[in-house]
Amino acid sequence: MAFVQNFPFITIVFSLTCGVFCAVLKGKWAKRLCLVWLTLTTLMSFLVLLYTLKTGGCYVYRMGKWNAPWGNEIRVGVLEALMATAFSGVMLLSLLGGMHHIFADCEPEKTNLYFTMCSLLMSSLFALIYTNDIFTAYVFVEINTIASCALVMLKNSAKTLVATTRYLIMSLLGSGLFLLGIVILYGITGELLMQSIAEKVQTIFATGEYSLPLTVIIGLFSVGLAVKSALFPFHSWLPDAHGNATASSSAILSGLVLKGYIIVLIKIFYRIFGLEIIVSEQVSWFLFLFGALAMILGSVGALRERDLKRMLAYSSVAQVGYIYLGLGLHSELGVTAACVQILAHAITKPMLFIAAGGFMDVSGGHKSMSAITGAGRRDPLGGIAFTVGALSMIGIPFFAGFITKLELTAGALESGTVTTVIALAAVAVSTLLNALYYIPVIFNLFSGREQAEYKGLRVRYRVDYAFATVVFVLLNIGFGAFSEYVVGAVRQGLTMFGM
């Protein structure tokens, strides 16, 4: 075994260890340890990506002495390595971009706990990406839930406590449905390893035995993870949680946490059940229709908002809809579009939330549309980053978001007539609505009609904030310019899924 093949396991276990050390260190030392480790995990994940691209295959890594199914194992391919690299890098940039707000919004004695939760959250995301065991996925889903709720709650305000409570209740509801699905699935297959479950499920489906329990299991998994990833109409908790959290938390929650649950759903659909069973059970229509509704109604919610961060949160509801619409197309092109959207949104929405934090710094801490008038002039770097992110969300060519809409359109044209019409209409209407709420904000940011109390304010650029925003902008433009390589890697990874 090549040494690089150990890196996925190292990133999971050492991220947990990093969280333990951060819990006993003071805030600044916890920050340094967390940032150093995230830098190393990004590098290690990138090396694993290069290795899998070079070998052109996937490999299974056994953890411990025993072989599966008694022992646990992780599975590493191009898609997993690509997601791990993107998630680790975005986590690092999100912390850097909002570092000032972390120390300002959290109580001094609790700042080390913030980095503890970030380390635990990163470990859970790595595990969700790599795990080959469905119960292990559940364990880390719960770690993900606890850590993400803590990231909201650590901001010291009454609103965040209320938002966290709603977030936790909805997340636990989703977790309960997911666990119930695992219990029933284990009851009819006697397996927890994904490959072993897949073999038993194919036999069950072919014989027609346990057909009703199989339908119930797929429904439980779909609804449970849809609740946790804020698919419409299960999204009501999201605007308060993302809108009231500190800037880094909003960036991490929107860009990474929601996507971790969707990655688990993709693995369950295509590595356990397979495309034929998913289509036959009509689950794809459920995902497709609610994805289309999310794209439109999430954008309508954003259009009605006068609070910048809540507007971005509603925009995330719409962007999650794009992912589910792609999954609902039940084709390779559709799933490719969904995975591309996971990556595009992961590098775009955190940039918008970090820029929003910069605008608050030059607007007296306020985030209303009236308060941030002219904020792009007071914080030019944040203004540029927000403009690039907004154009990407709209789907302007040469930016990351355009590639998603291009892939979704290609997938829709390959589908049936009704599906094609609904998908193309949803993409067109959502794009129009995106333009209607993002373009006025851009004009407002660079307007000369600033409120007198903020007119003289100018941002004092910190190295961490400037570095994060510049890298985010370059990533977004690079994604659009070199999209064929990203799309190619996603397709290669999906081929390893058996699609």
C-alpha positions as CSV (number, residue, x, y, z in Angstrom):
1,M,0.0,0.0,0.0
2,A,1.3,3.5,-1.0
3,F,1.7,5.8,2.0
4,V,-0.7,8.4,0.4
5,Q,-3.5,5.8,0.8
6,N,-3.4,6.3,4.5
7,F,-4.2,10.0,4.3
8,P,-8.1,9.6,4.3
9,F,-8.0,7.7,7.6
10,I,-5.4,10.1,9.0
11,T,-7.6,13.1,8.2
12,I,-10.6,11.6,10.0
13,V,-8.9,10.4,13.2
14,F,-6.5,13.3,13.6
15,S,-9.3,15.9,13.0
16,L,-11.0,14.3,16.0
17,T,-7.8,14.5,18.0
18,C,-7.3,18.1,17.0
19,G,-10.7,18.8,18.5
20,V,-9.7,17.2,21.7
21,F,-6.6,19.4,22.0
22,C,-8.5,22.6,21.0
23,A,-10.8,21.9,23.9
24,V,-8.0,22.3,26.5
25,L,-6.0,25.1,24.8
26,K,-6.6,28.8,25.0
27,G,-8.5,30.5,22.2
28,K,-5.5,31.8,20.1
29,W,-3.6,28.5,20.4
30,A,-6.7,26.5,19.5
31,K,-7.0,28.8,16.4
32,R,-3.4,28.1,15.4
33,L,-3.7,24.4,15.8
34,C,-7.0,24.2,13.9
35,L,-5.7,26.3,11.0
36,V,-2.4,24.4,10.7
37,W,-4.3,21.1,10.7
38,L,-6.9,22.3,8.1
39,T,-4.0,23.3,5.9
40,L,-2.4,19.8,6.2
41,T,-5.8,18.1,5.6
42,T,-6.3,20.1,2.5
43,L,-2.8,19.2,1.2
44,M,-3.3,15.5,2.1
45,S,-6.7,15.4,0.4
46,F,-5.3,17.0,-2.7
47,L,-2.5,14.4,-2.8
48,V,-5.1,11.6,-2.5
49,L,-7.0,13.2,-5.4
50,L,-3.8,13.2,-7.6
51,Y,-3.2,9.6,-6.6
52,T,-6.7,8.4,-7.6
53,L,-6.7,10.4,-10.8
54,K,-3.3,8.8,-11.7
55,T,-4.4,5.2,-10.8
56,G,-7.8,5.7,-12.4
57,G,-9.5,3.6,-9.7
58,C,-10.7,3.4,-6.2
59,Y,-9.4,1.5,-3.2
60,V,-10.8,0.2,0.1
61,Y,-8.9,1.0,3.3
62,R,-9.4,-1.4,6.2
63,M,-9.4,0.1,9.7
64,G,-8.2,-2.2,12.4
65,K,-7.4,-5.9,12.5
66,W,-10.6,-7.4,11.2
67,N,-11.9,-7.5,7.6
68,A,-15.4,-6.3,6.8
69,P,-18.2,-6.9,7.7
70,W,-16.8,-7.4,11.2
71,G,-14.3,-4.6,10.8
72,N,-14.9,-1.1,9.5
73,E,-13.5,0.3,6.2
74,I,-13.5,3.4,4.1
75,R,-13.7,3.7,0.3
76,V,-11.7,6.2,-1.6
77,G,-12.1,7.2,-5.2
78,V,-11.8,10.3,-7.4
79,L,-15.2,11.8,-6.3
80,E,-14.5,11.3,-2.6
81,A,-11.0,12.8,-2.8
82,L,-12.3,15.8,-4.9
83,M,-15.1,16.5,-2.3
84,A,-12.7,16.1,0.6
85,T,-10.2,18.5,-0.9
86,A,-12.9,21.1,-1.6
87,F,-14.5,20.8,1.8
88,S,-11.2,21.1,3.7
89,G,-10.1,24.0,1.7
90,V,-13.4,25.9,2.1
91,M,-13.4,25.2,5.8
92,L,-10.0,26.8,6.1
93,L,-10.9,29.8,4.0
94,S,-14.2,30.3,5.9
95,L,-12.4,30.4,9.2
96,L,-9.8,32.8,7.9
97,G,-12.4,35.1,6.3
98,G,-14.5,35.4,9.5
99,M,-11.8,35.1,12.1
100,H,-12.3,38.6,13.4
101,H,-16.0,37.9,13.9
102,I,-15.3,34.7,15.8
103,F,-13.3,36.4,18.5
104,A,-15.8,39.4,18.5
105,D,-19.0,37.3,18.7
106,C,-18.0,34.5,21.0
107,E,-17.3,34.9,24.7
108,P,-13.5,34.9,25.3
109,E,-13.6,31.7,27.4
110,K,-15.5,29.9,24.7
111,T,-13.5,30.7,21.6
112,N,-11.4,27.5,21.9
113,L,-14.7,25.5,21.8
114,Y,-15.5,27.1,18.5
115,F,-12.4,25.6,17.0
116,T,-13.1,22.3,18.8
117,M,-16.5,22.2,17.0
118,C,-14.9,23.1,13.7
119,S,-12.4,20.2,14.0
120,L,-15.2,17.7,15.0
121,L,-17.3,19.0,12.1
122,M,-14.4,18.5,9.6
123,S,-13.8,15.0,10.9
124,S,-17.5,14.2,10.4
125,L,-17.5,15.6,6.9
126,F,-14.4,13.5,6.0
127,A,-16.1,10.4,7.5
128,L,-19.4,11.0,5.6
129,I,-17.4,11.3,2.3
130,Y,-15.3,8.3,2.8
131,T,-17.2,5.8,4.9
132,N,-18.2,2.4,3.5
133,D,-20.4,1.5,6.4
134,I,-24.0,2.9,6.8
135,F,-24.0,2.9,10.6
136,T,-20.7,4.7,10.8
137,A,-22.4,7.3,8.5
138,Y,-25.2,7.7,11.1
139,V,-22.7,8.1,13.9
140,F,-20.9,10.9,12.1
141,V,-24.2,12.4,10.9
142,E,-24.9,12.9,14.6
143,I,-21.5,14.4,15.3
144,N,-22.1,16.7,12.4
145,T,-25.4,17.8,13.8
146,I,-24.1,18.5,17.3
147,A,-21.0,20.4,16.0
148,S,-23.0,22.5,13.5
149,C,-25.6,23.5,16.1
150,A,-22.8,24.5,18.5
151,L,-21.3,26.7,15.8
152,V,-24.6,28.7,15.7
153,M,-25.1,28.8,19.4
154,L,-21.6,30.0,20.3
155,K,-22.5,33.5,19.1
156,N,-23.6,35.2,22.3
157,S,-27.1,36.4,21.5
158,A,-30.8,35.5,22.3
159,K,-31.6,35.1,18.6
160,T,-29.0,32.4,18.1
161,L,-30.3,30.4,21.0
162,V,-33.8,30.4,19.5
163,A,-32.4,29.6,16.0
164,T,-30.2,26.8,17.4
165,T,-33.2,25.2,19.2
166,R,-35.2,25.1,16.0
167,Y,-32.2,23.8,14.1
168,L,-31.6,21.1,16.6
169,I,-35.2,19.9,16.7
170,M,-35.4,19.7,12.9
171,S,-32.0,18.0,12.7
172,L,-32.9,15.4,15.3
173,L,-36.2,14.7,13.4
174,G,-34.2,14.0,10.3
175,S,-31.6,11.9,12.2
176,G,-34.4,9.8,13.7
177,L,-35.9,9.0,10.3
178,F,-32.5,8.2,9.0
179,L,-31.7,5.8,11.9
180,L,-35.1,4.1,11.5
181,G,-34.3,3.5,7.9
182,I,-31.0,1.9,8.9
183,V,-32.7,-0.3,11.5
184,I,-35.3,-1.7,9.0
185,L,-32.6,-2.1,6.3
186,Y,-30.4,-4.1,8.7
187,G,-33.5,-6.1,9.7
188,I,-34.1,-7.4,6.2
189,T,-30.4,-7.7,5.0
190,G,-28.4,-8.3,8.2
191,E,-25.6,-6.1,6.7
192,L,-24.2,-2.7,7.4
193,L,-21.4,-2.5,4.8
194,M,-22.7,-0.7,1.7
195,Q,-21.4,-3.3,-0.8
196,S,-22.8,-6.2,1.2
197,I,-26.2,-4.4,1.6
198,A,-26.3,-3.7,-2.2
199,E,-25.9,-7.4,-3.0
200,K,-28.8,-8.3,-0.6
201,V,-31.0,-5.5,-1.8
202,Q,-30.6,-6.6,-5.5
203,T,-31.7,-10.1,-4.5
204,I,-34.6,-8.8,-2.5
205,F,-35.7,-6.5,-5.4
206,A,-35.4,-9.3,-8.0
207,T,-37.5,-11.7,-5.9
208,G,-40.1,-9.2,-4.9
209,E,-39.6,-10.1,-1.3
210,Y,-39.9,-7.2,1.3
211,S,-41.0,-4.8,-1.5
212,L,-43.0,-2.7,1.0
213,P,-40.3,-2.4,3.6
214,L,-37.8,-1.5,0.8
215,T,-40.1,1.3,-0.3
216,V,-40.4,2.5,3.3
217,I,-36.6,2.4,3.8
218,I,-36.0,4.5,0.7
219,G,-38.6,7.0,1.8
220,L,-37.1,7.3,5.3
221,F,-33.7,7.9,4.0
222,S,-34.9,10.5,1.4
223,V,-37.1,12.4,3.8
224,G,-34.6,12.2,6.8
225,L,-31.7,13.6,4.8
226,A,-33.9,16.1,2.9
227,V,-34.9,17.5,6.3
228,K,-31.3,17.8,7.4
229,S,-30.2,19.4,4.1
230,A,-33.1,21.9,4.2
231,L,-34.9,20.8,1.0
232,F,-38.2,22.7,0.6
233,P,-40.6,22.4,2.4
234,F,-38.3,21.3,5.3
235,H,-36.2,24.6,5.2
236,S,-38.0,26.8,7.7
237,W,-35.1,26.5,10.3
238,L,-32.4,27.5,7.9
239,P,-32.8,31.4,7.5
240,D,-32.7,32.0,11.2
241,A,-29.8,29.6,11.9
242,H,-27.6,30.9,9.0
243,G,-28.8,34.5,9.2
244,N,-28.0,35.0,12.9
245,A,-24.7,33.0,13.2
246,T,-21.3,34.5,13.0
247,A,-19.9,35.0,9.5
248,S,-17.6,31.9,9.5
249,S,-20.5,29.7,10.9
250,S,-22.9,30.9,8.2
251,A,-20.2,30.2,5.5
252,I,-19.5,26.7,6.9
253,L,-23.1,25.7,7.4
254,S,-24.3,26.8,4.0
255,G,-21.2,25.8,2.0
256,L,-20.4,22.5,3.7
257,V,-22.8,21.1,6.3
258,L,-25.9,20.8,4.1
259,K,-23.8,19.2,1.3
260,G,-22.4,16.5,3.7
261,Y,-25.9,15.0,4.1
262,I,-26.5,15.1,0.4
263,I,-23.3,13.2,-0.3
264,V,-24.6,10.5,2.1
265,L,-27.9,10.4,0.2
266,I,-26.0,10.0,-3.1
267,K,-24.0,7.1,-1.8
268,I,-27.1,5.4,-0.4
269,F,-28.9,5.8,-3.7
270,Y,-26.2,4.7,-6.1
271,R,-24.0,2.4,-4.0
272,I,-26.7,0.6,-2.1
273,F,-29.9,0.7,-4.1
274,G,-28.8,1.5,-7.6
275,L,-30.5,3.6,-10.3
276,E,-33.0,0.9,-11.3
277,I,-34.5,0.6,-7.8
278,I,-34.6,4.3,-7.2
279,V,-36.5,5.0,-10.5
280,S,-38.9,2.1,-9.9
281,E,-39.8,3.4,-6.4
282,Q,-40.6,6.8,-7.9
283,V,-38.2,8.5,-5.4
284,S,-36.6,10.5,-8.3
285,W,-39.9,12.3,-8.9
286,F,-40.1,13.3,-5.3
287,L,-36.6,14.8,-5.4
288,F,-37.2,16.3,-8.8
289,L,-40.5,18.1,-8.0
290,F,-39.4,19.4,-4.6
291,G,-36.1,20.4,-6.0
292,A,-37.9,22.5,-8.7
293,L,-40.1,24.1,-6.0
294,A,-37.1,24.9,-3.9
295,M,-35.3,26.6,-6.8
296,I,-38.3,28.9,-7.3
297,L,-39.8,29.4,-3.8
298,G,-36.3,29.8,-2.2
299,S,-35.6,32.6,-4.6
300,V,-39.0,34.2,-3.9
301,G,-38.1,34.1,-0.2
302,A,-34.8,35.8,-0.9
303,L,-36.5,38.4,-3.1
304,R,-38.7,39.4,-0.2
305,E,-35.9,39.8,2.4
306,R,-34.4,43.1,3.5
307,D,-31.7,41.5,5.6
308,L,-28.6,40.6,3.6
309,K,-27.7,37.4,5.5
310,R,-31.2,36.1,5.6
311,M,-31.4,36.7,1.8
312,L,-28.3,34.6,1.3
313,A,-29.8,31.9,3.5
314,Y,-32.9,31.7,1.4
315,S,-30.7,31.7,-1.7
316,S,-29.1,28.5,-0.2
317,V,-32.5,26.9,-0.1
318,A,-32.8,27.6,-3.9
319,Q,-29.3,26.3,-4.5
320,V,-30.0,23.1,-2.6
321,G,-33.0,22.7,-5.0
322,Y,-30.6,22.6,-7.9
323,I,-28.8,19.6,-6.4
324,Y,-32.0,17.7,-5.8
325,L,-33.3,18.6,-9.3
326,G,-30.2,17.0,-10.7
327,L,-30.6,13.9,-8.6
328,G,-34.3,13.7,-9.6
329,L,-33.3,13.6,-13.3
330,H,-32.2,9.9,-12.6
331,S,-29.5,10.0,-15.2
332,E,-25.7,10.2,-15.2
333,L,-25.8,13.8,-16.5
334,G,-28.3,14.8,-13.8
335,V,-26.1,13.3,-11.0
336,T,-23.1,14.9,-12.5
337,A,-24.8,18.3,-12.4
338,A,-25.8,17.7,-8.8
339,C,-22.2,16.9,-7.8
340,V,-20.9,19.9,-9.8
341,Q,-23.4,22.1,-7.9
342,I,-22.2,20.8,-4.6
343,L,-18.7,22.0,-5.5
344,A,-19.7,25.2,-7.1
345,H,-22.0,26.3,-4.2
346,A,-19.3,25.2,-1.7
347,I,-16.8,27.7,-3.1
348,T,-19.4,30.5,-3.8
349,K,-21.8,30.9,-0.9
350,P,-19.1,31.0,1.8
351,M,-17.5,33.8,-0.2
352,L,-20.8,35.7,-0.1
353,F,-21.3,35.2,3.7
354,I,-17.7,36.3,4.4
355,A,-18.1,39.4,2.2
356,A,-21.4,40.1,4.1
357,G,-19.4,40.0,7.4
358,G,-17.0,42.6,5.9
359,F,-20.0,44.8,5.0
360,M,-21.3,44.6,8.5
361,D,-17.9,45.8,9.8
362,V,-18.2,49.0,7.8
363,S,-21.9,49.4,8.5
364,G,-22.0,49.6,12.3
365,G,-22.6,45.9,12.7
366,H,-25.9,46.1,10.8
367,K,-26.9,43.8,7.9
368,S,-30.1,45.5,6.6
369,M,-30.1,46.6,3.0
370,S,-30.4,50.3,4.0
371,A,-27.4,50.0,6.3
372,I,-25.1,48.3,3.7
373,T,-25.8,51.0,1.1
374,G,-22.4,51.9,-0.3
375,A,-20.6,49.2,1.7
376,G,-18.9,47.9,-1.4
377,R,-17.2,51.3,-1.7
378,R,-16.2,51.2,2.0
379,D,-14.9,47.6,1.6
380,P,-13.8,47.3,-2.1
381,L,-12.4,43.8,-1.7
382,G,-15.6,42.5,-0.2
383,G,-17.6,44.3,-2.9
384,I,-15.6,42.6,-5.6
385,A,-16.0,39.2,-3.9
386,F,-19.7,39.7,-3.5
387,T,-20.1,40.7,-7.1
388,V,-18.3,37.7,-8.4
389,G,-20.3,35.4,-6.1
390,A,-23.6,37.0,-7.1
391,L,-22.8,36.7,-10.8
392,S,-21.9,33.1,-10.2
393,M,-25.3,32.4,-8.4
394,I,-27.1,34.1,-11.3
395,G,-25.3,31.8,-13.8
396,I,-23.2,34.3,-15.8
397,P,-20.7,32.5,-18.1
398,F,-17.1,32.1,-16.9
399,F,-18.2,31.7,-13.3
400,A,-18.8,28.5,-11.3
401,G,-22.6,28.7,-11.1
402,F,-22.9,28.8,-14.9
403,I,-21.4,25.3,-15.2
404,T,-24.1,23.9,-12.9
405,K,-26.9,25.3,-15.0
406,L,-25.2,24.2,-18.2
407,E,-24.9,20.6,-16.9
408,L,-28.5,20.7,-15.6
409,T,-29.8,21.8,-18.9
410,A,-27.9,19.0,-20.7
411,G,-29.4,16.5,-18.2
412,A,-32.9,17.9,-18.7
413,L,-32.7,17.7,-22.5
414,E,-31.8,14.0,-22.1
415,S,-34.9,13.2,-20.0
416,G,-38.5,12.7,-20.9
417,T,-40.7,15.5,-22.4
418,V,-42.5,16.5,-19.2
419,T,-39.3,16.3,-17.1
420,T,-37.5,18.4,-19.7
421,V,-40.1,21.2,-19.7
422,I,-40.4,21.4,-15.9
423,A,-36.6,21.3,-15.4
424,L,-35.9,24.0,-18.1
425,A,-38.7,26.2,-16.8
426,A,-37.4,25.9,-13.2
427,V,-33.8,26.8,-14.2
428,A,-35.1,29.7,-16.3
429,V,-37.4,31.1,-13.6
430,S,-34.9,30.6,-10.8
431,T,-32.2,32.3,-12.9
432,L,-34.5,35.3,-13.5
433,L,-35.3,35.5,-9.8
434,N,-31.6,35.2,-8.8
435,A,-30.9,38.2,-11.0
436,L,-33.9,40.2,-9.5
437,Y,-32.5,40.0,-6.0
438,Y,-28.7,39.9,-6.5
439,I,-28.3,42.7,-9.1
440,P,-30.1,45.3,-6.9
441,V,-27.9,44.4,-4.0
442,I,-24.8,44.9,-6.2
443,F,-26.0,48.3,-7.2
444,N,-26.9,49.1,-3.6
445,L,-23.4,48.1,-2.4
446,F,-21.7,50.5,-4.8
447,S,-24.3,53.3,-4.5
448,G,-23.0,56.8,-3.5
449,R,-26.1,57.4,-1.4
450,E,-24.6,56.1,1.9
451,Q,-26.1,56.9,5.3
452,A,-24.2,59.8,6.8
453,E,-23.1,57.9,9.9
454,Y,-21.3,55.3,7.8
455,K,-19.9,57.5,5.1
456,G,-16.5,58.0,6.6
457,L,-16.0,54.4,7.6
458,R,-13.3,52.4,5.7
459,V,-12.3,48.8,6.2
460,R,-9.0,48.1,7.8
461,Y,-8.0,45.0,5.9
462,R,-6.7,42.1,7.9
463,V,-4.4,39.6,6.2
464,D,-6.7,36.6,6.9
465,Y,-9.8,38.3,5.5
466,A,-8.0,39.6,2.4
467,F,-6.4,36.3,1.7
468,A,-9.7,34.4,2.0
469,T,-11.7,36.7,-0.2
470,V,-9.0,36.8,-2.9
471,V,-8.6,33.0,-3.0
472,F,-12.4,32.5,-3.1
473,V,-12.6,34.8,-6.1
474,L,-9.8,33.0,-7.9
475,L,-11.4,29.6,-7.1
476,N,-14.7,30.8,-8.6
477,I,-13.2,32.1,-11.7
478,G,-10.8,29.2,-12.1
479,F,-13.8,26.8,-11.7
480,G,-15.5,28.5,-14.6
481,A,-12.4,28.7,-16.7
482,F,-11.3,25.1,-16.2
483,S,-14.7,23.4,-15.7
484,E,-13.9,20.6,-18.1
485,Y,-11.4,19.2,-15.7
486,V,-13.8,19.4,-12.7
487,V,-16.7,17.9,-14.6
488,G,-14.3,15.2,-16.0
489,A,-13.2,14.3,-12.5
490,V,-16.8,14.1,-11.2
491,R,-17.8,11.8,-14.1
492,Q,-14.8,9.6,-13.5
493,G,-15.7,9.4,-9.8
494,L,-19.4,8.5,-10.6
495,T,-18.2,5.8,-13.0
496,M,-16.5,4.2,-9.9
497,F,-19.9,4.3,-8.3
498,G,-21.1,2.0,-11.0
499,M,-23.1,4.6,-12.9
